[in-house]
Amino acid sequence: MKNIITLILLYPITLMAQFPGAANTAGTDAIFKDSSIIVNWATQVISFNPGKQDTAVVSSIDASFGTADEALFAAEGTSADIVSLGDGGQITLSFEHPIMNGTGPDFAVFENGFSHTFLELGHVEVSTNGVNFVRFPSTSNVDASVQTGGFGSTDPTLINNLAGKYIQGYGTPFDLEELTDSTDINVDSINFVRIIDVVGSIDPAYGSVDADGDIINDPYPTAFESGGFDLDGIAVIHENRADAGFIDNSLSFSVYPNPTNNEVFVNAENVKSIQLFSITGALITSIQNETSISFLDLALESGVYIIQVTSESGRIGNQRILYQY
């Protein structure tokens, strides 16, 4: 009888520890920053809205460690070259080519945790058009009856689909296959990834919840300039280089501002024409011998568009732009 009782008591503990564990342990799905499966990294900051150092304190100032640009390109795997989001802060990044749904994980998010159990977590959302975002369904089985302190520990096997569950230098993977039923995105054309800091307070007035509505208990408060989720980089594993079927003959040019809420300008030499396409490849307008396009004049909806520039020499280049009406 004693053995049966022991089995019953242990069963709930085993059941709760159901997700991959710390980096370099058996069964982990952590991705090393120099892994050969990484083909690219985030290349542009679309928006950055830092949160407070302590959301429960009205007079609290925003987190201020690092700049948004430090989240671009390859993760450093250090404590310094990052941007801190603060409580509930968020950042949206874009990519040279869209992320697509392949076999296994499609991208990975890197935080700068200084140990295998100091986990500052973040929700992850993706978008095709920059307007409609879909959040990965997350799970936190961490006990929420006692607050995890500002430098407290969390068991990574109790966490799923939340960025930041691995030590610095190792990314948390995300698989777009989980979102194939969503009608708001095209999982083969993900142009934007948004990270939103999890406020780890167990007070329902301030705390974040997982997909089941359960409070996510992670280090709180973190009332210092580097408080909240610290983003080191977003790695691309499966990249869609088709770019909606457009060719690219290596014409180098820039467009600004990007994102835009009105007019966009093209900075290139000897521009012959500018063509504007929808993200699906439909031609919207073609302009000859001009270097700007007004989105307002075209009465377009907010979303991602492709600008194709042709030079006098016949060279062609393409860039994506986000229009926010």
Protein Blocks (a to p, Z undefined) as FASTA:
>chain_A
ZZmmmmmmmmmmmmmmmcccdehiahiabdcfkbckbgbdcfbdfbdcdddfblklmklc
cdfedjfklmgcjdehiaklccdebjhiacddddfbdcdddehjfbdcddfbfbfklccd
ddddddfklmaccddddddfbdfkbccdfkbccdfklgghiahiacehiacdddfklmmm
pckbcfklcfbdcdddddfbfbfklmccdfkopacddddddddfkgcjddfbdcdfbdcf
klnoiacehiacdddddddfkbacdddehifbdcdddfkopafbdcehiabdcfklnopa
edddddddddfkopacdddddddZZ
